[in-house]
Amino acid sequence: MALAEERETVIRISDADDQWDIYSASSKVMNKMSKAGFEPYKTDSEGNSYYKVGYEQVSFRKKSDSKRVMSDERRAALAANLAKGRANKKKKNQEEV
């Protein structure tokens, strides 16, 4: 198993192409790519993957500047709803047994 410093992901694009070339040695990134529906076109002997992704399929988002603010009443209502859902799930599981 490679050291954390060696498990890198490299994303490259040129103005001549309308696609991203992605190389990844990180299983975390490879799992995300797989869940997003991307399959590697090449996997080397060490298990590292290579992808070609269309230009429009990669986007960048601005990090949110603010955190979610919730009133105590809203927080209590959400907690009650969650507790109700858990109780219903537990009841349903007991009925199935």
GIHUDA-V166209 format. One record per pair of residues at least 12 apart in sequence whose ideal C-beta (glycine too) atoms are under 7 Angstrom apart, sorted by sequence separation. I is the first residue (numbers start at 0). J is the second residue. D is the distance in Angstrom with one decimal. If there is no record, write none. Layout:
# GIHUDA-V166209
i & j & d
I & J & D
I & J & D
This chain:
# GIHUDA-V166209
i & j & d
8 & 21 & 6.9
9 & 22 & 4.6
37 & 50 & 5.4
8 & 22 & 7.0
8 & 23 & 4.2
37 & 52 & 6.2
7 & 24 & 5.7
8 & 25 & 5.3
6 & 24 & 4.9
7 & 25 & 6.8
32 & 50 & 6.1
5 & 24 & 6.6
6 & 25 & 4.4
29 & 48 & 5.3
8 & 28 & 4.7
1 & 24 & 6.3
24 & 47 & 4.4
23 & 47 & 6.5
22 & 47 & 6.7
23 & 48 & 5.4
22 & 49 & 5.4
21 & 50 & 4.3
20 & 51 & 6.2
21 & 52 & 6.1
18 & 51 & 5.3
19 & 52 & 4.4
18 & 52 & 6.2
18 & 53 & 5.6
19 & 54 & 6.7
17 & 53 & 6.9
18 & 54 & 5.9
17 & 54 & 4.4
19 & 57 & 5.3
